[in-house]
């Protein structure tokens, strides 16, 4: 939270998740994505993985993943989109509403 001065112009992972929560909750197949987040040290293994897979429904697992990413605040929106694409979720990445695309050339 040290860089709160730029929050109106720079999209955070929380912004991205909040703006697309319904889509992400419905469409994420978390099992395909977890390994990518773990490899990049954005989720802790095995603790975070256990929290996520302990949920019984697909939307529940997605909610757990999104909540962990928001709490940790270590994943940038760009990394999140890249992981979606690598994890066979390009169709979801293409539908995301972005708030700061004009800032990225």
C-alpha positions as CSV (number, residue, x, y, z in Angstrom):
1,X,0.0,0.0,0.0
2,X,3.0,2.3,-0.1
3,X,2.2,3.3,-3.7
4,X,-1.3,4.5,-3.1
5,X,-0.7,7.8,-4.9
6,X,-1.0,6.1,-8.3
7,X,-4.1,4.1,-7.5
8,X,-6.4,6.1,-9.7
9,X,-4.3,5.5,-12.9
10,X,-2.8,2.1,-12.3
11,X,-5.0,-0.9,-12.3
12,X,-4.4,-3.3,-9.4
13,X,-5.2,-7.0,-9.2
14,X,-8.0,-6.2,-6.9
15,X,-9.5,-3.8,-9.5
16,X,-9.2,-6.4,-12.2
17,X,-10.8,-9.1,-10.0
18,X,-13.6,-6.8,-8.7
19,X,-14.4,-5.6,-12.3
20,X,-14.7,-9.1,-13.6
21,X,-15.8,-11.1,-10.5
22,X,-18.9,-12.7,-12.0
23,X,-17.1,-13.8,-15.1
24,X,-14.1,-15.1,-13.2
25,X,-16.2,-16.9,-10.6
26,X,-18.1,-18.8,-13.3
27,X,-15.4,-19.5,-15.9
28,X,-12.2,-20.3,-14.0
29,X,-11.1,-23.9,-13.9
30,X,-8.8,-23.4,-11.0
31,X,-7.0,-26.7,-11.3
32,X,-5.4,-25.6,-14.6
33,X,-4.2,-22.3,-13.1
34,X,-2.8,-23.2,-9.7
35,X,0.5,-24.7,-11.0
36,X,1.2,-21.4,-12.9
37,X,0.6,-19.3,-9.8
38,X,2.7,-21.6,-7.7
39,X,5.6,-21.6,-10.2
40,X,5.7,-17.8,-10.1
41,X,5.6,-17.8,-6.3
42,X,2.2,-16.0,-6.3
43,X,0.6,-18.8,-4.2
44,X,2.2,-20.8,-1.4
45,X,2.6,-24.5,-1.8
46,X,1.0,-26.5,-0.3
47,X,-1.0,-24.2,2.0
48,X,-2.8,-22.0,-0.6
49,X,-3.4,-24.9,-2.9
50,X,-5.1,-26.8,0.0
51,X,-7.3,-23.9,0.8
52,X,-8.5,-23.7,-2.8
53,X,-9.0,-27.4,-3.5
54,X,-10.8,-27.9,-0.2
55,X,-13.8,-26.1,-1.7
56,X,-16.3,-28.5,-3.2
57,X,-17.6,-26.4,-6.2
58,X,-15.9,-24.9,-9.1
59,X,-17.2,-21.4,-8.3
60,X,-16.1,-21.9,-4.7
61,X,-12.6,-22.8,-5.8
62,X,-12.5,-19.7,-8.1
63,X,-13.6,-17.5,-5.2
64,X,-10.9,-18.9,-2.9
65,X,-8.2,-18.3,-5.6
66,X,-9.4,-14.7,-6.2
67,X,-9.6,-14.0,-2.5
68,X,-6.0,-15.3,-2.0
69,X,-4.7,-13.2,-4.9
70,X,-6.4,-10.1,-3.6
71,X,-5.1,-10.6,0.0
72,X,-1.6,-11.4,-1.1
73,X,-1.4,-8.5,-3.6
74,X,1.7,-10.0,-5.2
75,X,0.2,-10.7,-8.7
76,X,-0.1,-7.9,-11.2
77,X,-3.0,-7.7,-13.6
78,X,-0.6,-8.4,-16.4
79,X,0.7,-11.5,-14.8
80,X,-2.8,-12.7,-14.1
81,X,-3.8,-12.3,-17.7
82,X,-0.6,-14.0,-18.8
83,X,-1.3,-16.9,-16.5
84,X,-4.9,-17.2,-17.8
85,X,-3.6,-17.5,-21.3
86,X,-0.9,-20.1,-20.3
87,X,-3.5,-22.0,-18.3
88,X,-5.9,-22.6,-21.3
89,X,-8.1,-19.6,-20.3
90,X,-7.4,-17.3,-23.3
91,X,-11.2,-17.1,-23.9
92,X,-11.6,-15.7,-20.4
93,X,-8.6,-13.3,-20.7
94,X,-10.1,-11.9,-23.9
95,X,-13.3,-11.0,-22.1
96,X,-11.8,-9.2,-19.1
97,X,-12.8,-5.6,-18.6
98,X,-9.6,-3.6,-18.1
99,X,-9.4,-0.2,-16.5
100,X,-6.0,1.0,-17.5
101,X,-5.3,-0.4,-21.0
102,X,-4.5,3.1,-22.3
103,X,-1.6,3.3,-19.9
104,X,0.1,0.4,-21.6
105,X,1.6,1.0,-25.0
